[in-house]
């Protein structure tokens, strides 16, 4: 692998925890190494993979500046602490301006030339006066970035209903909108609160097995279908795709869990007449 064509995949240590490809010409790196990259300012990161991208591609990417030194690691740790102090001071300024903003987090670039502050708000906010005061207060270039509820959960983290750290904070890099139809497809006829995440939106994990549910349910009689099971007749009121069974409410008001392959669909009268 020529040094000119060397490209590395780096997990950037910013609040969004993006993984990006960088040009690493002339710098020897291995997975697990810490490095400094140019990514909207200088930022610390960890190498995930090293590869040869072919001639010319590396020049189109942002670059690896250097292997991280002990000083870089100490600066990163110090910036984390100072960012919390910045957030506290910035909240006082926001309160004084009377703006409907909730400041979520703040982060410095490694060289402290740039400070980014994330916030949520119910609508667009004119923060020009706030921006000028914050720039004068902290003496650096300030960027205020508005985010949604899912983005806030991704940055701050938390414990989900499963007892684990929420997916968007631990591994899910690009959360997507989860429509209520996904819950209906899985027959989750429960109160919305039981399938809502800490962000106030439907839980991302509902999408993980959605395709499997649709494939398996397609092999079973639909809810409300009239079926016979042995000498019993009734209608399907629920499915269990893992046991591959259906629950049948019989005509004499008995509930039976039956093997889906052993129930017989009773043709409707309309189909019989045809």
FINU-339620 format. One line per field, with one value per residue: residue number from 1; x, y, z of N, C-alpha, C in turn. Coordinates in steps of 0.02 Angstrom, whole numbers, plus 50000, padded with zeros to 5 digits. Each point is the difference from the previous one (the first is absolute). Example, Ala and Ser with C-alpha at 12.3 -4.5 7.8 and 13.67 -1.06 7.14 Angstrom:
% FINU-339620
seq <- [1 | 2]
n.xx <- [50660 | 49982]
n.yy <- [49716 | 50053]
n.zz <- [50390 | 49964]
ca.xx <- [49955 | 50042]
ca.yy <- [50059 | 50059]
ca.zz <- [50000 | 50003]
c.xx <- [50045 | 49961]
c.yy <- [50060 | 50055]
c.zz <- [50000 | 50037]
//
This chain:
% FINU-339620
seq <- [1 | 2 | 3 | 4 | 5 | 6 | 7 | 8 | 9 | 10 | 11 | 12 | 13 | 14 | 15 | 16 | 17 | 18 | 19 | 20 | 21 | 22 | 23 | 24 | 25 | 26 | 27 | 28 | 29 | 30 | 31 | 32 | 33 | 34 | 35 | 36 | 37 | 38 | 39 | 40 | 41 | 42 | 43 | 44 | 45 | 46 | 47 | 48 | 49 | 50 | 51 | 52 | 53 | 54 | 55 | 56 | 57 | 58 | 59 | 60 | 61 | 62 | 63 | 64 | 65 | 66 | 67 | 68 | 69 | 70 | 71 | 72 | 73 | 74 | 75 | 76 | 77 | 78 | 79 | 80 | 81 | 82 | 83 | 84 | 85 | 86 | 87 | 88 | 89 | 90 | 91 | 92 | 93 | 94 | 95 | 96 | 97 | 98 | 99 | 100 | 101 | 102 | 103 | 104 | 105 | 106 | 107 | 108 | 109 | 110 | 111 | 112 | 113 | 114 | 115 | 116 | 117 | 118 | 119 | 120 | 121 | 122 | 123 | 124 | 125 | 126 | 127 | 128 | 129 | 130 | 131 | 132 | 133 | 134 | 135 | 136 | 137 | 138 | 139 | 140 | 141 | 142 | 143 | 144 | 145 | 146 | 147 | 148 | 149 | 150 | 151 | 152 | 153 | 154 | 155 | 156 | 157 | 158 | 159 | 160 | 161 | 162 | 163 | 164 | 165 | 166 | 167 | 168 | 169 | 170 | 171 | 172 | 173 | 174 | 175 | 176 | 177 | 178 | 179 | 180 | 181 | 182 | 183 | 184 | 185 | 186 | 187 | 188 | 189 | 190 | 191 | 192 | 193 | 194 | 195 | 196 | 197 | 198 | 199 | 200 | 201 | 202 | 203 | 204 | 205 | 206 | 207 | 208 | 209 | 210 | 211 | 212 | 213 | 214 | 215 | 216 | 217 | 218 | 219 | 220 | 221 | 222 | 223 | 224 | 225 | 226 | 227 | 228 | 229 | 230 | 231 | 232 | 233 | 234 | 235 | 236 | 237 | 238 | 239 | 240 | 241 | 242 | 243 | 244 | 245 | 246 | 247 | 248 | 249 | 250 | 251 | 252 | 253 | 254 | 255 | 256 | 257 | 258 | 259 | 260 | 261 | 262 | 263 | 264 | 265 | 266 | 267 | 268 | 269 | 270 | 271 | 272 | 273 | 274]
n.xx <- [50042 | 49992 | 50045 | 50008 | 49988 | 50035 | 49946 | 49979 | 49966 | 49975 | 49993 | 49966 | 50040 | 49944 | 49953 | 50009 | 50064 | 50011 | 49991 | 50060 | 50007 | 50065 | 50031 | 50040 | 50011 | 50050 | 49943 | 50039 | 49945 | 49976 | 49954 | 49963 | 50039 | 50021 | 49961 | 50029 | 49937 | 49997 | 49955 | 49986 | 50065 | 50050 | 49997 | 49991 | 50032 | 49967 | 50055 | 49952 | 50025 | 50045 | 49996 | 50009 | 49987 | 50061 | 50033 | 50013 | 49977 | 50059 | 50020 | 49947 | 50036 | 49968 | 50048 | 50041 | 50000 | 49988 | 50048 | 49949 | 50018 | 50040 | 50030 | 49990 | 50019 | 50048 | 50012 | 49990 | 50034 | 50045 | 49996 | 49997 | 50046 | 50039 | 49982 | 50004 | 50056 | 50019 | 49974 | 50027 | 50055 | 50000 | 49981 | 50045 | 50041 | 49984 | 50003 | 50055 | 50011 | 49978 | 50048 | 49952 | 50059 | 50011 | 50053 | 50023 | 50047 | 50064 | 50038 | 50063 | 50029 | 50044 | 50007 | 49936 | 50005 | 49961 | 49944 | 49976 | 49942 | 49975 | 49944 | 49946 | 49951 | 49942 | 50040 | 50005 | 50063 | 49987 | 50059 | 49992 | 49958 | 49970 | 50005 | 49985 | 49953 | 49980 | 50006 | 49972 | 49954 | 50000 | 49998 | 49950 | 50009 | 49937 | 49979 | 49940 | 49990 | 49944 | 49970 | 49981 | 49943 | 50000 | 50019 | 49956 | 49956 | 50017 | 49998 | 49944 | 49968 | 49999 | 49957 | 49995 | 49940 | 50047 | 50017 | 50005 | 50062 | 49966 | 49970 | 49964 | 50009 | 49982 | 49954 | 49939 | 50035 | 49951 | 49974 | 49948 | 49957 | 49965 | 49965 | 49941 | 50003 | 50062 | 49974 | 49959 | 50051 | 50026 | 49940 | 50034 | 49945 | 50047 | 50002 | 49999 | 49985 | 49972 | 49989 | 50002 | 50051 | 50059 | 50003 | 49952 | 50041 | 49969 | 50010 | 50064 | 50003 | 49944 | 50049 | 50034 | 49942 | 49990 | 50054 | 50030 | 49973 | 50015 | 50060 | 50006 | 49978 | 50037 | 50031 | 49972 | 49944 | 49970 | 50009 | 49955 | 50048 | 49947 | 50012 | 50022 | 49994 | 50011 | 49962 | 50047 | 49957 | 50031 | 50027 | 50049 | 50026 | 50050 | 50063 | 50038 | 50039 | 50017 | 49939 | 49989 | 49967 | 49936 | 49972 | 49958 | 49954 | 49983 | 49954 | 50027 | 50036 | 50031 | 50054 | 50023 | 50058 | 50001 | 50030 | 50034 | 50041 | 49971 | 49996 | 49936 | 50017 | 49947 | 49987 | 50002 | 49940 | 50029 | 50057 | 49961 | 49965 | 50061]
n.yy <- [49941 | 50043 | 50039 | 50015 | 49934 | 50008 | 49964 | 50036 | 49951 | 50058 | 49978 | 50053 | 50026 | 50007 | 50045 | 50008 | 49991 | 50043 | 49953 | 50025 | 50004 | 49991 | 50048 | 49948 | 50037 | 49955 | 49977 | 49969 | 49965 | 49976 | 49952 | 50044 | 50024 | 50047 | 50043 | 50052 | 50017 | 50019 | 50018 | 50052 | 50005 | 50010 | 49934 | 49973 | 49945 | 49945 | 49971 | 49989 | 50029 | 49964 | 50038 | 49968 | 50064 | 49992 | 50008 | 50057 | 49945 | 49985 | 50030 | 49961 | 49969 | 50011 | 50031 | 49950 | 50037 | 49956 | 49959 | 49982 | 50056 | 49993 | 50052 | 49968 | 49944 | 50035 | 50029 | 49941 | 49971 | 50048 | 49993 | 49935 | 50011 | 50037 | 49952 | 49963 | 50032 | 49992 | 49939 | 49996 | 50030 | 49960 | 49955 | 50029 | 50002 | 49938 | 49986 | 50035 | 49967 | 49955 | 49961 | 49974 | 49995 | 49937 | 50023 | 49960 | 50026 | 49999 | 50019 | 49997 | 50032 | 49957 | 50046 | 49989 | 49991 | 49950 | 50030 | 49939 | 50031 | 49944 | 50011 | 49995 | 50007 | 50026 | 50050 | 50032 | 50012 | 50064 | 49970 | 50048 | 50031 | 49941 | 49988 | 50063 | 49994 | 49941 | 50026 | 50054 | 49960 | 49957 | 50051 | 49962 | 49969 | 50024 | 49937 | 50025 | 49938 | 50010 | 49963 | 49939 | 49972 | 49968 | 50057 | 50030 | 49951 | 50009 | 50065 | 50007 | 49955 | 49942 | 49978 | 49954 | 49984 | 49983 | 50056 | 50011 | 50023 | 50055 | 49969 | 50057 | 49989 | 49936 | 49992 | 50023 | 50004 | 49970 | 50022 | 49960 | 50035 | 49987 | 49982 | 50020 | 50002 | 50014 | 50039 | 50026 | 50003 | 50020 | 50027 | 50057 | 49970 | 50045 | 50029 | 50058 | 50013 | 49940 | 50033 | 50047 | 50025 | 50011 | 49996 | 49959 | 49964 | 49967 | 49946 | 50015 | 49963 | 50036 | 50034 | 49978 | 49979 | 50061 | 49994 | 49975 | 50048 | 50044 | 49972 | 49995 | 50061 | 50010 | 49957 | 50046 | 49971 | 50049 | 50054 | 49969 | 49963 | 49976 | 49958 | 49940 | 49971 | 49943 | 49991 | 50042 | 50050 | 50048 | 50053 | 50018 | 50000 | 49956 | 50021 | 49946 | 50045 | 50005 | 49990 | 50048 | 50036 | 49985 | 50053 | 49950 | 50048 | 49945 | 49970 | 49954 | 50052 | 49951 | 50012 | 49988 | 49980 | 50012 | 49944 | 50052 | 49947 | 49994 | 50066 | 49993 | 50039 | 50028 | 49980 | 50064 | 50019 | 50059 | 49971 | 49970 | 50058 | 50029]
n.zz <- [50000 | 49950 | 50029 | 49933 | 49994 | 50056 | 50015 | 50051 | 50029 | 50019 | 50062 | 49980 | 50046 | 49963 | 50015 | 49934 | 50020 | 49951 | 49953 | 49985 | 49934 | 50014 | 49968 | 50001 | 49946 | 50000 | 50026 | 50042 | 49985 | 50057 | 49990 | 50032 | 49951 | 50042 | 49968 | 49970 | 49988 | 49937 | 50045 | 49960 | 49988 | 50041 | 49990 | 50060 | 49982 | 49987 | 49977 | 49954 | 49944 | 49966 | 49945 | 49943 | 49991 | 49977 | 49945 | 50031 | 50032 | 50028 | 49944 | 49991 | 50045 | 50058 | 50034 | 50011 | 50054 | 50050 | 50021 | 50039 | 50029 | 50052 | 49973 | 49942 | 50029 | 50029 | 49941 | 49972 | 50049 | 49994 | 49935 | 50016 | 50046 | 49961 | 49958 | 50055 | 50015 | 49936 | 50003 | 50060 | 49978 | 49947 | 50044 | 50039 | 49948 | 49983 | 50064 | 49999 | 49943 | 50044 | 49975 | 49960 | 50029 | 49986 | 50035 | 49952 | 49960 | 50018 | 49949 | 50022 | 49949 | 49977 | 49951 | 50018 | 49935 | 50017 | 50017 | 50004 | 49999 | 50025 | 49967 | 50039 | 49957 | 50023 | 49982 | 49943 | 50019 | 50010 | 49991 | 49955 | 50040 | 50010 | 49935 | 49991 | 50046 | 49975 | 49939 | 50025 | 50026 | 49948 | 49959 | 49974 | 49943 | 50001 | 50005 | 49988 | 50020 | 49966 | 50045 | 49980 | 50020 | 49941 | 49971 | 50040 | 49988 | 49937 | 50014 | 50033 | 49960 | 50030 | 50045 | 49953 | 49975 | 49956 | 50031 | 49934 | 49986 | 49989 | 49951 | 49995 | 50065 | 49997 | 49950 | 50007 | 49944 | 49967 | 50057 | 49987 | 49967 | 50055 | 49946 | 50019 | 49933 | 50019 | 50048 | 49955 | 49957 | 50058 | 49989 | 50005 | 50019 | 50015 | 50059 | 49967 | 50063 | 49988 | 49943 | 50047 | 49966 | 50028 | 49933 | 50022 | 49963 | 49950 | 50038 | 49989 | 50055 | 49995 | 49969 | 50052 | 50024 | 49977 | 49961 | 50055 | 50038 | 49952 | 49995 | 50066 | 50010 | 49945 | 50040 | 50039 | 50021 | 49967 | 50039 | 50036 | 49973 | 49968 | 50051 | 49982 | 50060 | 49967 | 50053 | 50018 | 50004 | 49969 | 50031 | 49960 | 50062 | 49989 | 49991 | 49996 | 49970 | 50064 | 50024 | 49954 | 50044 | 49999 | 50027 | 50010 | 49990 | 50031 | 49963 | 50041 | 49975 | 49968 | 50036 | 49939 | 50025 | 49935 | 49979 | 49975 | 49994 | 50060 | 49996 | 49987 | 49948 | 50029 | 49938 | 49985 | 50021 | 49998 | 50025 | 50046 | 50001 | 49998]
ca.xx <- [49958 | 50040 | 49979 | 49958 | 49932 | 49975 | 49939 | 49982 | 49933 | 50012 | 49944 | 50017 | 49978 | 49957 | 49938 | 49961 | 50036 | 49999 | 50057 | 50014 | 50064 | 50048 | 50062 | 50054 | 50063 | 50062 | 49991 | 49991 | 49947 | 49971 | 49937 | 50007 | 50041 | 49967 | 50029 | 49968 | 49975 | 49968 | 49928 | 49970 | 50048 | 50040 | 49965 | 50031 | 49963 | 50031 | 50001 | 49963 | 50023 | 50048 | 49992 | 50026 | 49940 | 50013 | 50031 | 49959 | 49942 | 50019 | 50002 | 49932 | 49978 | 50035 | 50063 | 50029 | 50051 | 50057 | 49986 | 49985 | 50052 | 49974 | 49972 | 49935 | 49954 | 49987 | 49959 | 49933 | 49969 | 49989 | 49945 | 49937 | 49983 | 49985 | 49938 | 49945 | 49998 | 49974 | 49929 | 49967 | 50002 | 49958 | 49929 | 49984 | 49992 | 49937 | 49946 | 49998 | 49971 | 49930 | 49989 | 49972 | 50050 | 50028 | 50068 | 50009 | 50070 | 50049 | 50064 | 50054 | 50048 | 50059 | 50042 | 49957 | 49987 | 49931 | 49956 | 49933 | 49950 | 49940 | 49940 | 49934 | 49952 | 49937 | 49996 | 50060 | 50016 | 50046 | 50049 | 50057 | 50026 | 50030 | 50063 | 50050 | 50020 | 50038 | 50066 | 50039 | 50011 | 50047 | 50058 | 50013 | 49946 | 49945 | 49949 | 49940 | 49970 | 49936 | 49991 | 49936 | 49997 | 50041 | 50070 | 50017 | 50010 | 50061 | 50057 | 49999 | 49995 | 49951 | 49983 | 49936 | 49955 | 50031 | 50052 | 50065 | 50009 | 49960 | 50037 | 50028 | 50060 | 50051 | 50025 | 49959 | 50027 | 49952 | 49931 | 49950 | 49932 | 49964 | 49928 | 49957 | 49982 | 50046 | 49972 | 49940 | 50021 | 50024 | 49943 | 50014 | 49941 | 50011 | 50001 | 50061 | 50053 | 50040 | 50046 | 50031 | 50067 | 50012 | 49996 | 49930 | 49980 | 49997 | 50066 | 50034 | 50006 | 49941 | 50014 | 50051 | 49971 | 49939 | 49996 | 49987 | 49929 | 49958 | 50010 | 49968 | 49927 | 49972 | 49989 | 49948 | 49935 | 49998 | 49955 | 49929 | 49984 | 49964 | 50040 | 49980 | 50056 | 49966 | 49928 | 49985 | 50000 | 50005 | 50038 | 50068 | 50003 | 50070 | 50051 | 50064 | 50044 | 50057 | 49976 | 49963 | 49933 | 49948 | 49949 | 49934 | 49942 | 49951 | 49931 | 49974 | 50037 | 50060 | 50063 | 50044 | 50062 | 50006 | 50053 | 49975 | 49995 | 49947 | 49934 | 49974 | 49961 | 49932 | 49984 | 49943 | 49940 | 50006 | 50043 | 49966 | 49949 | 50034]
ca.yy <- [50059 | 50061 | 50048 | 50052 | 49975 | 49971 | 50030 | 49969 | 50012 | 50027 | 50020 | 50066 | 50010 | 50058 | 49978 | 49959 | 49937 | 49978 | 49963 | 50029 | 49982 | 50056 | 49988 | 49994 | 49995 | 50013 | 49988 | 49928 | 49990 | 49933 | 50001 | 50012 | 50059 | 50065 | 50047 | 50065 | 50008 | 50063 | 49984 | 50061 | 50017 | 49943 | 49957 | 49936 | 49942 | 49934 | 49964 | 49938 | 49957 | 50030 | 49968 | 50033 | 50022 | 50011 | 50064 | 50059 | 50007 | 50029 | 50073 | 50028 | 49992 | 50038 | 49968 | 49987 | 50050 | 49970 | 49952 | 50037 | 50000 | 50002 | 50067 | 50000 | 49962 | 50042 | 50056 | 49975 | 49990 | 50066 | 50032 | 49970 | 50032 | 50071 | 50005 | 49999 | 50067 | 50044 | 49988 | 50032 | 50072 | 50016 | 49995 | 50063 | 50051 | 49985 | 50019 | 50073 | 50022 | 49977 | 49961 | 49933 | 49951 | 49954 | 49981 | 49928 | 49981 | 50044 | 49967 | 50037 | 49964 | 49981 | 50059 | 50051 | 50056 | 49998 | 49973 | 49984 | 49990 | 49968 | 50019 | 49984 | 50055 | 49980 | 50030 | 50037 | 50052 | 50052 | 50002 | 50040 | 50038 | 49951 | 49977 | 50052 | 50003 | 49940 | 50006 | 50045 | 49970 | 49944 | 50019 | 49953 | 49997 | 49961 | 49974 | 49974 | 49950 | 49975 | 49928 | 49973 | 49959 | 49940 | 50021 | 50012 | 49935 | 49971 | 50032 | 49994 | 49931 | 49984 | 49929 | 49984 | 49955 | 49934 | 50001 | 50012 | 50067 | 50007 | 49979 | 50055 | 50025 | 49948 | 49973 | 50017 | 50064 | 50039 | 49982 | 50020 | 50010 | 49938 | 50014 | 49957 | 49939 | 49946 | 49969 | 49964 | 49939 | 49952 | 49989 | 50028 | 50040 | 50022 | 50072 | 50027 | 50010 | 49938 | 49991 | 50066 | 50006 | 50058 | 50059 | 50016 | 49971 | 49927 | 49971 | 49980 | 49927 | 49971 | 49988 | 49948 | 49936 | 50015 | 49960 | 49930 | 49996 | 50003 | 49937 | 49944 | 50010 | 49987 | 49927 | 49982 | 50033 | 50067 | 50010 | 50001 | 49947 | 49941 | 49939 | 49941 | 49964 | 49940 | 50008 | 50067 | 50055 | 50065 | 50051 | 50013 | 50064 | 50020 | 49956 | 49996 | 49978 | 49962 | 49931 | 49986 | 49981 | 50051 | 49992 | 49998 | 50007 | 49955 | 50023 | 49992 | 50047 | 49968 | 50022 | 49944 | 50014 | 49945 | 50002 | 50037 | 49957 | 49951 | 50031 | 50005 | 50061 | 49988 | 50050 | 50043 | 49984 | 50035 | 49961 | 49939 | 50014 | 50008]
ca.zz <- [50000 | 49998 | 50051 | 49970 | 49992 | 50062 | 50027 | 50063 | 50028 | 50067 | 50042 | 50025 | 50068 | 50012 | 50031 | 49954 | 49996 | 49930 | 49973 | 49934 | 49967 | 49996 | 49963 | 50050 | 49964 | 50037 | 50072 | 50014 | 50048 | 50004 | 50038 | 50072 | 50012 | 50005 | 49953 | 49994 | 49932 | 49981 | 49992 | 50028 | 50052 | 50023 | 50047 | 50017 | 49976 | 50006 | 49937 | 49999 | 49946 | 49954 | 49934 | 49941 | 49964 | 49929 | 49984 | 49990 | 50044 | 50064 | 49997 | 50004 | 50069 | 50052 | 50012 | 50066 | 50012 | 50035 | 50053 | 50061 | 50052 | 50068 | 50008 | 49968 | 50043 | 50058 | 49977 | 49989 | 50066 | 50030 | 49963 | 50022 | 50064 | 49988 | 49962 | 50048 | 50030 | 49947 | 49994 | 50057 | 49990 | 49942 | 50020 | 50035 | 49948 | 49965 | 50046 | 50002 | 49937 | 49997 | 49940 | 50013 | 49979 | 50051 | 49980 | 50012 | 50009 | 49968 | 49988 | 49969 | 49958 | 50039 | 50011 | 50031 | 49955 | 49979 | 50052 | 49974 | 50052 | 49973 | 50037 | 49972 | 50005 | 49968 | 49933 | 49983 | 50049 | 49979 | 50054 | 49979 | 50057 | 50045 | 49970 | 50010 | 50071 | 50016 | 49969 | 50042 | 50066 | 49998 | 49960 | 49946 | 49951 | 50027 | 49956 | 50034 | 49956 | 50024 | 49990 | 50019 | 50061 | 49990 | 50002 | 50070 | 50033 | 49973 | 50033 | 50073 | 50022 | 50051 | 50006 | 49969 | 50037 | 50002 | 50051 | 49969 | 49974 | 49939 | 49939 | 49961 | 50033 | 50005 | 49937 | 49942 | 49977 | 49961 | 50018 | 49950 | 50026 | 50009 | 49997 | 50041 | 49962 | 50019 | 50060 | 49980 | 49964 | 50049 | 50044 | 50066 | 50017 | 50069 | 50006 | 49969 | 50049 | 50009 | 49944 | 49988 | 50029 | 50043 | 49958 | 49988 | 49936 | 50003 | 50009 | 49938 | 49996 | 49968 | 49930 | 49990 | 49980 | 49963 | 49939 | 50020 | 50017 | 49940 | 49963 | 50036 | 50005 | 49934 | 49994 | 50047 | 49987 | 50029 | 50057 | 49982 | 49952 | 50025 | 49991 | 50038 | 50029 | 50023 | 49996 | 50023 | 49952 | 50033 | 49962 | 50024 | 50037 | 50010 | 49972 | 50033 | 49945 | 50026 | 50009 | 49939 | 50021 | 50000 | 50052 | 49970 | 50044 | 49970 | 50001 | 50068 | 50042 | 50028 | 49968 | 49985 | 49964 | 49952 | 49950 | 49943 | 49941 | 50009 | 49996 | 49932 | 49988 | 49975 | 49948 | 50015 | 49960 | 49937 | 49955 | 49983 | 49950 | 49936]
c.xx <- [50044 | 49973 | 49954 | 49927 | 49968 | 49941 | 49982 | 49928 | 50009 | 49934 | 50021 | 49970 | 49965 | 49934 | 49957 | 50032 | 49998 | 50062 | 50010 | 50066 | 50043 | 50061 | 50058 | 50068 | 50060 | 49996 | 49985 | 49950 | 49975 | 49934 | 50013 | 50043 | 49957 | 50035 | 49961 | 49980 | 49971 | 49927 | 49960 | 50042 | 50040 | 49963 | 50039 | 49957 | 50038 | 49994 | 49963 | 50026 | 50048 | 49993 | 50031 | 49941 | 50012 | 50024 | 49948 | 49942 | 50017 | 49999 | 49932 | 49974 | 50034 | 50059 | 50012 | 50058 | 50063 | 49976 | 49990 | 50057 | 49967 | 49968 | 49931 | 49948 | 49981 | 49956 | 49928 | 49963 | 49984 | 49941 | 49932 | 49976 | 49978 | 49935 | 49939 | 49993 | 49973 | 49925 | 49962 | 49998 | 49954 | 49926 | 49978 | 49988 | 49934 | 49941 | 49993 | 49969 | 49927 | 49983 | 49973 | 50046 | 50020 | 50068 | 50013 | 50072 | 50044 | 50065 | 50048 | 50033 | 50062 | 50043 | 49961 | 49990 | 49926 | 49959 | 49931 | 49953 | 49936 | 49939 | 49938 | 49955 | 49937 | 49991 | 50066 | 50010 | 50049 | 50052 | 50061 | 50030 | 50033 | 50068 | 50055 | 50024 | 50042 | 50071 | 50044 | 50017 | 50055 | 50060 | 50018 | 49942 | 49947 | 49953 | 49943 | 49964 | 49936 | 49992 | 49930 | 50005 | 50043 | 50074 | 50023 | 50013 | 50065 | 50062 | 50002 | 49998 | 49947 | 49985 | 49931 | 49959 | 50030 | 50054 | 50070 | 50004 | 49964 | 50043 | 50034 | 50063 | 50057 | 50026 | 49961 | 50018 | 49950 | 49929 | 49952 | 49932 | 49964 | 49925 | 49960 | 49981 | 50046 | 49974 | 49937 | 50017 | 50022 | 49946 | 50014 | 49943 | 50003 | 49998 | 50065 | 50058 | 50045 | 50049 | 50033 | 50067 | 50007 | 49997 | 49929 | 49974 | 49997 | 50071 | 50029 | 50001 | 49939 | 50014 | 50046 | 49972 | 49938 | 49992 | 49985 | 49926 | 49956 | 50005 | 49962 | 49924 | 49966 | 49984 | 49941 | 49934 | 49997 | 49954 | 49928 | 49979 | 49963 | 50040 | 49967 | 50063 | 49971 | 49925 | 49977 | 50002 | 50003 | 50038 | 50067 | 50002 | 50072 | 50046 | 50060 | 50049 | 50057 | 49980 | 49962 | 49930 | 49953 | 49953 | 49932 | 49948 | 49943 | 49929 | 49968 | 50042 | 50059 | 50061 | 50046 | 50062 | 50015 | 50059 | 49971 | 49990 | 49942 | 49930 | 49980 | 49958 | 49933 | 49984 | 49939 | 49942 | 50004 | 50041 | 49965 | 49948 | 50031 | 50019]
c.yy <- [50062 | 50051 | 50053 | 49979 | 49975 | 50041 | 49963 | 50018 | 50018 | 50015 | 50067 | 50010 | 50068 | 49973 | 49958 | 49932 | 49971 | 49957 | 50023 | 49973 | 50063 | 49978 | 50001 | 49994 | 50017 | 49987 | 49926 | 49991 | 49928 | 50006 | 50005 | 50061 | 50062 | 50048 | 50065 | 50009 | 50070 | 49985 | 50056 | 50026 | 49938 | 49960 | 49935 | 49944 | 49935 | 49964 | 49934 | 49951 | 50040 | 49964 | 50042 | 50018 | 50010 | 50071 | 50055 | 50009 | 50036 | 50076 | 50033 | 49999 | 50050 | 49959 | 49984 | 50048 | 49969 | 49944 | 50039 | 49993 | 49999 | 50068 | 50005 | 49965 | 50041 | 50059 | 49979 | 49991 | 50066 | 50035 | 49972 | 50032 | 50072 | 50009 | 50000 | 50068 | 50051 | 49994 | 50035 | 50076 | 50021 | 49997 | 50063 | 50056 | 49991 | 50022 | 50076 | 50029 | 49979 | 49960 | 49931 | 49945 | 49957 | 49978 | 49928 | 49983 | 50052 | 49961 | 50047 | 49956 | 49989 | 50061 | 50059 | 50061 | 50007 | 49966 | 49990 | 49986 | 49973 | 50021 | 49973 | 50061 | 49979 | 50029 | 50036 | 50058 | 50050 | 50008 | 50042 | 50040 | 49954 | 49978 | 50051 | 50002 | 49939 | 50003 | 50047 | 49970 | 49947 | 50013 | 49951 | 50005 | 49952 | 49977 | 49973 | 49953 | 49973 | 49926 | 49979 | 49955 | 49937 | 50017 | 50012 | 49934 | 49968 | 50029 | 49985 | 49929 | 49991 | 49925 | 49989 | 49952 | 49930 | 49997 | 50012 | 50073 | 50006 | 49990 | 50059 | 50028 | 49949 | 49975 | 50023 | 50070 | 50043 | 49978 | 50025 | 50007 | 49933 | 50015 | 49951 | 49935 | 49942 | 49964 | 49960 | 49934 | 49945 | 49984 | 50022 | 50047 | 50019 | 50076 | 50027 | 50008 | 49939 | 49988 | 50065 | 50003 | 50063 | 50065 | 50022 | 49976 | 49924 | 49971 | 49976 | 49924 | 49967 | 49982 | 49940 | 49935 | 50009 | 49956 | 49927 | 49991 | 49997 | 49935 | 49943 | 50008 | 49988 | 49926 | 49977 | 50033 | 50067 | 50003 | 50005 | 49947 | 49942 | 49938 | 49943 | 49966 | 49937 | 50008 | 50069 | 50050 | 50067 | 50049 | 50011 | 50068 | 50021 | 49948 | 49997 | 49973 | 49957 | 49926 | 49977 | 49973 | 50060 | 49986 | 50007 | 50009 | 49961 | 50028 | 49991 | 50038 | 49969 | 50024 | 49940 | 50025 | 49940 | 50010 | 50032 | 49956 | 49951 | 50031 | 50006 | 50063 | 49981 | 50054 | 50041 | 49982 | 50034 | 49961 | 49935 | 50010 | 50009 | 49933]
c.zz <- [50000 | 50050 | 49971 | 49996 | 50064 | 50027 | 50064 | 50019 | 50073 | 50034 | 50032 | 50069 | 50007 | 50025 | 49954 | 49988 | 49929 | 49985 | 49928 | 49974 | 49993 | 49961 | 50049 | 49966 | 50044 | 50074 | 50011 | 50057 | 49997 | 50038 | 50075 | 50016 | 50006 | 49952 | 50003 | 49927 | 49990 | 49983 | 50032 | 50058 | 50020 | 50052 | 50011 | 49973 | 50010 | 49933 | 50007 | 49947 | 49956 | 49934 | 49946 | 49956 | 49926 | 49987 | 49991 | 50048 | 50065 | 49999 | 50005 | 50072 | 50046 | 50023 | 50073 | 50009 | 50030 | 50045 | 50065 | 50051 | 50068 | 50013 | 49968 | 50043 | 50062 | 49982 | 49990 | 50067 | 50033 | 49966 | 50020 | 50065 | 49988 | 49962 | 50046 | 50034 | 49950 | 49996 | 50056 | 49991 | 49942 | 50018 | 50037 | 49949 | 49963 | 50043 | 50002 | 49937 | 49992 | 49939 | 50017 | 49974 | 50058 | 49976 | 50023 | 50018 | 49965 | 49990 | 49965 | 49947 | 50042 | 50016 | 50029 | 49956 | 49983 | 50056 | 49969 | 50058 | 49968 | 50043 | 49966 | 50012 | 49964 | 49930 | 49986 | 50047 | 49970 | 50056 | 49981 | 50058 | 50051 | 49975 | 50010 | 50073 | 50020 | 49971 | 50040 | 50067 | 49999 | 49955 | 49945 | 49950 | 50026 | 49945 | 50043 | 49952 | 50031 | 49982 | 50022 | 50061 | 49993 | 50005 | 50072 | 50037 | 49976 | 50035 | 50075 | 50025 | 50053 | 49999 | 49971 | 50042 | 50007 | 50054 | 49973 | 49978 | 49933 | 49937 | 49965 | 50032 | 49999 | 49933 | 49939 | 49976 | 49964 | 50017 | 49946 | 50033 | 50003 | 49999 | 50042 | 49963 | 50018 | 50062 | 49983 | 49965 | 50048 | 50052 | 50072 | 50019 | 50074 | 50001 | 49970 | 50049 | 50007 | 49943 | 49980 | 50035 | 50042 | 49961 | 49988 | 49933 | 50007 | 49999 | 49934 | 49991 | 49970 | 49928 | 49989 | 49973 | 49956 | 49938 | 50015 | 50018 | 49938 | 49960 | 50034 | 50003 | 49933 | 49990 | 50044 | 49981 | 50037 | 50060 | 49975 | 49951 | 50034 | 49984 | 50037 | 50025 | 50033 | 49989 | 50021 | 49942 | 50038 | 49956 | 50033 | 50035 | 50016 | 49969 | 50047 | 49947 | 50025 | 50011 | 49937 | 50016 | 49991 | 50058 | 49968 | 50055 | 49968 | 50007 | 50069 | 50051 | 50036 | 49962 | 49992 | 49964 | 49956 | 49954 | 49936 | 49939 | 50005 | 50001 | 49926 | 49993 | 49971 | 49948 | 50020 | 49955 | 49931 | 49950 | 49979 | 49946 | 49932 | 49972]
//
